[in-house]
Amino acid sequence: MNLIESLKSEIDDYSVLSDLAGAFAGIASLRVAQIRDGVLNSAKYFNRLWAIYRLINVEQDFKYNKSISQSHILDKELFIIITAESGFGGDIDLRLIDMMLGDYNSSQNDILVIGYHGAMQLARRGVEYIKYFKLPKSDQNINTDPLIKEIIKYRSTTIYYQEYKSLLSQEVEKIDLNKAVELNIDLKSTEIINQKNYIFEPNAKEVARYVETSFMRVALSQKILSSKLAQYASRFRAMSLSNQIADQLKNNTKLLYNRTKRNLDDRRLQEVVSAYKISLSRSVN
């Protein structure tokens, strides 16, 4: 009976796991549907803003941190990793951390972590980070000012984030916030924004500082949202797979339970028949 009861308990456990995984998958799918269009639209806006930023940044007068004394800028590159708050998102956070650590040099880089799961994984690997911030719960009006205060201390910053491709496909990416990326812009045929063809008020330096700070805020917000979308999609994939595995284990255990119970019933029947034969034999004698 112990084996029968144990198998029955396992079936109940797998049923609970299947239901929980299915519920988590449903919630993740709902969150993807809620924020997907907004994130994709913000990515288009971000790309346009980055294109404008590149045109401005061509001029030597437009350099991020220009307004800060050089003695206050650390001669290091800051790595920012955006991870989930929990570990229910599959392997995407681990892939992101592996990518970052492939570029990491403790003497040249400092690490800032967004998301508890990333901080926990780095601690397990014995990798130090300077600060940890919780992943914002809200999908709107994300306050990036604490991040900006850290970014301006460094000569350059690279963000490691997660990119949504589809519900079943997510990638890890990185972007350098202080250098223009290749956006297929033909600078020879595009008007350069400088003091020769534009008037800046109150002056070019102040305009540059305002534009670049605004750009940093938009860039950080967009990459946080992009990572959250990818995390929801990765969670959906992981929970869907967990649901399938739990269902398969439950079905396999049911087969074993039924087979064991049938064998036990057959054994009991054999014992009854054997006892009847012995009793009949004694009565005849």
GUZAKE-460044 format. One record per atom (N, C-alpha, C): x, y, z; residue in one letter. Coordinates in steps of 0.02 Angstrom, whole numbers, plus 32768, in hexadecimal, padded with zeros to 4 digits. Atoms other than C-alpha are relative to their C-alpha. Layout:
BEGIN
XYZa...
END
This chain:
BEGIN
80297FC48000m800080008000m802B803F8000m7FD67FC57FFDn809280768022n8013801A7FBBn7FEE7FED8044l80C680737F6Cl7FC4801F7FDCl803D7FE6801Fi801280917F32i7FF380478019i800C7FBD7FE3e7FFE81247FA9e803580327FE9e7FCA7FD48016s80A7816A7F77s7FF580177FB7s800D7FEF8046l807B81647EBDl7FC580307FFAl803B7FD48002k7FD281B47EDDk801380478017k7FE87FBF7FE8s802882407F3Es802980247FCAs7FD97FE28036e80A1825C7EAEe7FD3801B7FC9e802F7FE88034i8010826A7E33i7FE080428016i801D7FC27FE6d7FC182EF7EA2d803380397FFCd7FCC7FCC8002d8067834E7EADd800B80197FB9d7FF67FED8046y8080834B7DF0y7FC480287FE6y803B7FDA8014s7FCD838A7DDAs800580488017s7FF87FBC7FE4v7FF1841E7E4Cv803580267FD8v7FCB7FE08026l809484437DF0l7FE880157FBAl801B7FF18043s803C843A7D48s7FD1803C8002s802F7FC87FFAd7FB384B07D83d80258041800Dd7FDA7FC37FF0l8030852C7DCBl802780197FC3l7FDA7FEC803Ca809E852B7D30a7FD1801C7FCBa80307FE78030g800585427CC3g7FE780468013g80177FBE7FE9a7FCC85D57D2Ea803680347FF4a7FC97FD1800Cf807986287D26f8007800F7FB5f7FFC7FF68049a807D860D7C69a7FC9802E7FE8a80387FD58014g7FD2865D7C58g800B80488013g7FF27FBC7FE9i800586F57CBFi803680207FD5i7FCA7FE6802Aa80A687097C5Ca7FE780127FBAa801C7FF28043s804786FE7BB7s7FD6803F8001s80297FC47FF9l7FCE87837BF5l802B803F8003l7FD47FC67FFAr805C87F87C25r802380107FBEr7FE37FF48043v80AE87E07B7Bv7FCF80257FD4v80337FDF8029a800B880F7B26a7FF580488015a800E7FBD7FE6q7FF888A87B96q803680327FECq7FCB7FCF800Ai80A388F77B78i80257FFA7FBEi7FDA800C803Cr80DF88B07AD2r7FFF803B7FCFr80047FCA8031d809E893A7A5Fd8023803F8019d7FDF7FC57FE5g80D989C37AD4g804B7FFC7FFEg7FB780098001v8188897B7AE0v801B80057FB9v7FE97FFE8045l819889637A24l7FFD80477FE4l80057FBA8017n815C8A167A04n8036802B8020n7FCC7FDA7FDFs81D48A5A7A85s80457FF17FE3s7FC180128021a826189FB7A2Fa800980297FC0a7FFC7FD8803Dk82398A56798Ck801380488011k7FF07FBC7FEBy823C8AFD79E7y804880058018y7FBC80017FE8f82DF8ACE7A3Cf803280017FC6f7FD380028039n83318AA57995n800480437FDCn80007FBE801Fr82FB8B4C794Dr80288032802Ar7FDC7FD37FD3l833D8BA879E5l804B7FF37FFDl7FB980128003w83E18B4979DCw801F801B7FBFw7FE77FE68040a83F38B7C7925a800E804A8006a7FF57FB87FF7i83DE8C337953i803C800C802Ei7FC87FF97FD1y84568C1E79E5y80427FF57FDDy7FC1800D8024r84D98BD67971r8014803C7FD6r7FF07FC58029l84CD8C6C78FFl801B8038802Al7FE77FCC7FD3i84E58CE17992i80447FEC801Bi7FC380177FDEn856E8C7879E0n803D80007FD2n7FC87FFD802Fv85D88C867943v802E80398012v7FD87FC57FEFe86118D32797Ce80247FF58042e7FD880097FC5q869A8D3779FFq7FE18022803Eq801E7FDD7FC7d86368DB17A6Bd7FCB7FD78023d803680287FE4f85B28D2C7A89f801C7FBE801Af7FE7803C7FE0k85F98CAE7B03k7FDE7FF78043k8020800A7FC0y859C8C607B92y803380078038y7FD57FF17FC7n85E58C927C3Cn802B803E7FF5n7FD87FC5800Ek862D8D307BEEk7FFA80348037k800B7FCE7FCDs85E18D987C78s801D7FED8044s7FE580187FC0i86328D307D02i804C80047FFEi7FB77FFD7FFBs86E48D4B7D3Cs801E7FBC7FF1s7FE1803F8012q87568CC77CF3q801B7FDA803Dq7FE680207FC4s879B8CA67DA1s7FCA7FD88024s803780237FE0h86EE8C697DD4h7FE87FC47FD7h80148037802Ai86DF8BEA7D47i80307FC5800Ai7FD8803B7FF6l871B8B3B7D6Bl801A7FE77FBDl7FE38019803Ed87918AF67CE8d7FF07FB67FF9d801980448007k87278A597CDAk7FC280027FD4k803F80088025e86988A187C71e7FCE7FDF802Fe8035801C7FD6l85F589F77CCCl7FD77FCE7FD8l802C8032801Ef859689587CA1f7FBF7FFF8028f804280057FE1i84DB895B7CC5i7FDE7FC27FE4i8024803B8017i848088B47CBEi7FB880048019i80487FFD7FEFi83C188AD7CBCi7FE67FB98003i801880447FF6t837D880B7D04t7FBC80008022t804280077FE1a82DC87CA7D51a80068003804Ca80017FFF7FB8e82A887D67E06e7FFF7FB8801Ce800480457FE9s8288871A7E13s80217FD27FCDs7FDE8030802Bg82CF867D7DC7g7FD17FD47FD7g803080288026f823386427D6Af800280107FB6f7FFE7FE98045g826B86877CC3g802A7FD67FD1g7FD7802A802Bg82CD85F57C7Bg804980138007g7FB87FF77FFEd838486087C4Dd801780437FE6d7FEC7FC28022i838286B77C02i802D802B802Bi7FD57FD97FD4d83CE870C7C9Bd80477FE28002d7FBF80217FFEl845A868B7CA0l8027800E7FBFl7FDF7FF08040r847F86A87BE7r801980487FFFr7FED7FBA7FFDl848387637C06l803F8009802Bl7FC67FFA7FD3i84FD87527C97i803E7FE17FE0i7FC7801E8022d856D86DD7C33d801B802F7FCAd7FEB7FD08033m8571875D7BA6m802780398020m7FDF7FC87FDFm859F87EA7C1Em80447FEB801Dm7FC280167FE2l862487847C79l80357FF17FCBl7FD0800B8037g8673875B7BD1g802580407FEFg7FE07FBF800Dd869A88167BC1d801F801F803Fd7FF17FE07FC0y86BA88377C79y80497FF98014y7FBD7FFF7FE3n876288687CC2n7FFC802A803Fn800B7FDF7FC0s876088957D7Bs802880418007s7FD77FC37FFBs87E989187D65s7FE880377FD2s80177FCF8031q8790896F7CD5q7FB6800D8003q80497FFB8001n86D789577CFAn7FE37FFC8046n802B80087FC5d865989707D85d7FBC7FE87FE8d8040801D8013i85B289167D85i7FC8801E802Bi803D7FE97FDEl850889607DB1l7FC87FD17FEAl80328033800Ev847888E47DBEv7FBA801C8009v80487FF37FF9i83BF88FF7D9Di7FDD7FBC8000i802180417FFAg8357886B7DDAg80227FD38033g7FE480287FC9y837087FD7E74y801F7FBF7FE6y7FE680408018h838C875E7E0Fh804780077FE6h7FBC7FF48018g842687A97DBBg8031800A8039g7FD57FF57FC6a846D87E47E61a800F7FBE8023a7FF780417FDFm845387367EABm80307FD47FD9m7FD6802A8029q84A586DF7E18q804980178002q7FBC7FE77FFCl853E87517E1El801F7FEF8043l7FE680117FBEa854F87357ED9a80137FB78004a7FF080478000r854B86797EBEr80417FF27FDBr7FC3800A8026r85D8868A7E40r803B8026801Er7FCA7FDB7FE0g863D86F97EB4g8015803F7FDBg7FF27FC48027v863287907E40v7FE2803C8025v80177FC57FDBe862688397E98e7FDD80327FD2e80217FCA8024y85B188C47E61y7FFA803C802Fy7FFE7FC47FD6i85A989787E9Di7FBC8011801Ei80437FF07FE8k84EC898C7EADk7FCD7FD17FE1k803880298019y8449892F7E98y7FC080298006y80417FE08000f83A089797E68f7FCB7FCC7FEFf8038802C8012k82F989207E65k7FE7800F7FBAk801F7FF68041l82AA89067DBBl7FBF8025800Bl803E7FD97FF5p8220898B7DAFp7FC27FD67FF3p803F80248008k817289417DC7k7FD580207FCAk802A7FDC8030s811F89C77D5Es801F7FFD7FBAs7FEA7FFE8046d812989C77CA0d7FFF80477FE4d80047FBB8015q81128A837C98q8023802D8033q7FE07FCE7FD4n816D8B1C7CDDn80377FE2802Cn7FC980207FDBi82078AB97D0Ei803280368014i7FD17FCF7FE6n82798B227D7Cn80477FE67FF6n7FBC8015800Et83288B117D35t8035802E801Dt7FD07FCF7FE5d83778BA37D92d80367FE0802Cd7FCB80207FD9p83D28B317E10p80357FDE7FD4p7FD1801F802Fl84208AD67D7Cl802B80357FDEl7FDB7FCA8020i84518B797D27i80378019802Ei7FCE7FE87FD0k84AC8BB07DC6k803D7FD28001k7FC7802F8002e85168B137DBBe802480037FBDe7FE380008042i85328B1B7D00i8031803A7FF6i7FD67FC5800Ci857A8BCB7D02i80437FFE8025i7FC080077FDCk86068B917D76k80347FDD7FD5k7FD3802B8027y86518B247CEDy800E801D7FBBy7FED7FE78042r86A98B467C4Ar7FD57FE17FC9r802C80208031s86358ACC7BEFs7FD47FCD8023s8032802F7FE3t85A18A597C0Et7FE67FD17FCBt801E8032802Ct856489B97BBEt7FC77FDE8025t803A80227FE3i84B789717BDEi7FF97FBB7FE1i800F80448016y849988B67BD3y7FB77FF38010y804880057FF7y83E188967BB8y7FE57FC57FD7y802080388022q836488187B72q7FD0801B7FCBq80277FE78039e830D882C7ACBe7FCA7FCC7FEDe8038802A8014y826287E67A9Ey80007FF77FB4y8004800F8047k825F879079F4k7FBB7FE37FF0k8043801D8005s81C287277A06s7FEF7FE08043s8014801F7FC1l816286CC7A8Dl802C7FC58012l7FD6803A7FF4l81D686387A78l804A800E7FF4l7FBB7FF0800Fs827786957A50s80138043801Fs7FE67FC47FE1q82D887137AB8q804D7FFF7FFCq7FB87FFD8007e838B874F7AA4e801D802F8035e7FDD7FD17FD4v840C87A67B12v802A802E7FD4v7FDF7FCD8028e845688477ACFe8028802F802De7FDE7FCB7FDBk84CA88D47B02k8003803F7FD6k7FFE7FC08024i84D3898C7AD5i802C80308027i7FD37FCE7FE3d85578A107AF5d7FDD80438001d80257FC27FFCl85038AAD7B35l8029803D7FEFl7FD67FC5800Bn85968B1F7B15n802080037FBBn7FE57FFF8044k85C18AF37A62k7FC77FF57FCFk8033800A8033a855B8AFD79C4a80077FBA7FE2a80008041801Fv85298A54797Cv7FF380077FB6v800D7FFE8048e851C8A2878C6e7FB57FF97FF3e80478001800El846B8A567893l7FF2800A7FB5l80067FF98048n848B8A5977D8n7FED80487FECn800B7FBA8010i84898B1777D8i803980187FD3i7FCF7FE5802Dd84E18B677746d801080478016d7FF07FBE7FE5l85388BF8779El801380327FCAl7FED7FD28036k85748C4176F9k7FC380227FE3k803C7FE3801Fs84C28C5D76BEs7FCE80188035s802C7FEB7FCBt84768C847768t801A80408020t7FEC7FC07FE3e84778D3277B2e801A7FF68047e7FE380057FBEi84EA8D3B784Ai7FE6803A802Ai801A7FCD7FD3i84A38D9878DFi803B801F8026i7FCA7FDE7FDEn85268E177915n7FF2804B8003n800B7FB97FF5q853C8ECE793Eq800480297FBFq7FFD7FDC803Fk85568EFC7888k7FBB80077FE0k80427FFE8020n84A48ED47853n7FC680028031n80357FFB7FCDy84448EDE78F9y801380338035y7FF57FD27FC9i84308F5F7982i7FEE7FDB8041i800B80237FC1f84408F177A32f7FF680328039f800F7FD67FC6e83F28F6B7ACBe7FFA7FD5803Fe7FD57FC57FF7p84378F8C7B4Ap80447FFA7FDFp7FC1800B8023n84D28F3C7AFEn80037FB67FECn7FFB8044801Ba85098E9F7AA3a800E7FCC8037a7FEE802F7FCBk85518E507B40k7FC37FEC8029k803C800F7FD9e84AE8E5E7BA1e7FCE7FD67FD9e802D8027802Bv84488E1D7B0Fv80197FB87FFBv7FE380438004a84BF8D8A7AFDa7FF47FD9803Fa800B80237FC0r84B28D617BB5r7FB87FEC8009r8047800F7FF9y83F48D697BB2y7FEC7FC77FD1y801280348030v83E58CFF7B14v801D7FBD8015v7FE0803F7FEFe84608C7D7B50e7FE37FE28040e8021801A7FC4t84118C6F7BFDt7FBB7FE47FEFt804280188016s83658C5E7BACs80087FBE7FDAs7FF3803E8026f83AD8BDC7B37f800E7FC6802Ff7FF080357FD0m83F48B797BC9m7FC17FE78022m803E80147FDEr834B8B7A7C21r7FD57FD47FD2r802880268030v82F08B3E7B85v80207FBC7FF2v7FDD803E800Fa83758ABC7B5Ea7FF97FCE8039a8005802D7FC7l83738A747C0Dl7FB97FE58009l804680157FF9s82B58A717C17s7FED7FCD7FCBs8011802D8037q82A78A1E7B6Dq80207FBC8009q7FDE80407FF8k832789987B95k7FE47FD9803Ck802080227FC8i82D589737C3Di7FBE7FE17FE9i8040801B8019l822C895F7BE6l800C7FC57FD0l7FEF8036802Es827B88F57B5Ds80127FC08026s7FEC803A7FD8s82C888847BE1s7FC47FE18023s803B801B7FDEk822488747C40k7FD57FD87FD0k802780248031l81CA88407BA1l80207FBD7FF0l7FDC803E800Ea825087BF7B79a7FFB7FD0803Ba8005802A7FC4q824887807C2Dq7FBC7FDF8005q8043801D7FFFy818C87687C24y7FFA7FC87FCCy800380328035a819F870B7B80a80297FC28013a7FD680387FEAs822C86A07BC7s7FDD7FD98038s802680227FCBr81C1867B7C60r7FC87FD67FE3r803680278021f813186467BF0f801C7FC07FE3f7FE2803B801Er81A385D07B93r80157FCD8035r7FE8802D7FCBa81F085887C33a7FC57FDF8024a803A801C7FDCm814785727C8Am7FD77FD27FD3m8023802D802Es80F885267BEEs80237FBD7FFCs7FD9803E8001l818684A87BE7l7FF87FDA8042l800A80207FBFs817384877CA2s7FBC7FDF8004s8043801B8001n80B9846C7C89n7FFE7FBE7FD9n7FFF803D8029q80DA83ED7BFFq80257FC78023q7FD980337FDDi815E83927C66i7FD87FE4803Bi802980167FC7a80EC838C7CFFa7FC77FD37FE9a80368029801Bd805D83487C96d801B7FBB7FEAd7FE3803F8017q80CF82C47C4Aq80127FD3803Cq7FEE80267FC4l811182907CF6l7FC17FE68023l803F80157FE1k805F828A7D39k7FE27FC47FDAk801B80378028n8027821B7CA8n80297FC08008n7FD5803B7FF6n80BE81A87CBCn7FF47FE08045n800C80197FBCt809E819B7D77t7FBB7FDE8005t804280208002k7FE681747D56k80047FBB7FE3k7FF78042801Fl801980E57CE4l80207FCF8032l7FDE802A7FCFl808F80A37D6Al7FD17FEF803Al8031800B7FCAy800780B97DEEy7FCD7FCB7FEDy803380308017n7F86805B7D88n801E7FBA7FF9n7FE080408009r80027FD17D5Er800F7FE08044r7FF080197FBDt80397FC07E14t7FC07FE98024t804080127FDFk7F857FC07E52k7FE37FC07FE2k8019803C8021r7F567F3D7DD0r80277FC38016r7FD680387FE9n7FE97ED07E02n7FEE7FEC8048n8013800E7FBBl7FB77EE17EB8l7FBC7FDC8003l804180218002d7F037EB27E8Fd80077FB87FE7d7FF58045801Ad7F3F7E1C7E2Ad801F7FD48036d7FE080277FCBr7FAE7DE67EBAr7FCD7FED8036r8034800F7FCEr7F1D7DF37F33r7FD07FCA7FE7r802D8032801Cl7EAE7D907EBEl80217FBB8000l7FDD80407FFEq7F347D0B7EAFq80027FE38047q7FFF80177FBBe7F427D047F6Ce7FBC7FE48015e804380187FEFv7E847CF17F7Dv7FF47FBC7FDFv800A80408024v7E817C677EF8v80297FC98021v7FD580327FE0s7F147C0F7F4As7FE37FEA8043s801E80107FBEa7EC17C1A7FF5a7FC27FD57FF7a803D8026800Dy7E1F7BD87FABy80117FB87FEDy7FEB80438015k7E787B457F5Ak80187FD7803Ck7FE680247FC4i7ED07B1A7FFEi7FC57FEC802Di803B800F7FD6s7E2C7B26805Ds7FD77FC77FE2s802780338022l7DD37ABA7FDBl80237FBC8006l7FD9803E7FFBs7E5F7A397FDFs7FFA7FE28046s800580177FBBr7E567A2C809Er7FBB7FE3800Er804480187FF4s7D9A7A18809Bs7FF37FBD7FDEs8007803F8024v7DA4798A801Cv80227FC88027v7FDB80327FDBn7E26792F8082n7FDE7FF18043n
END
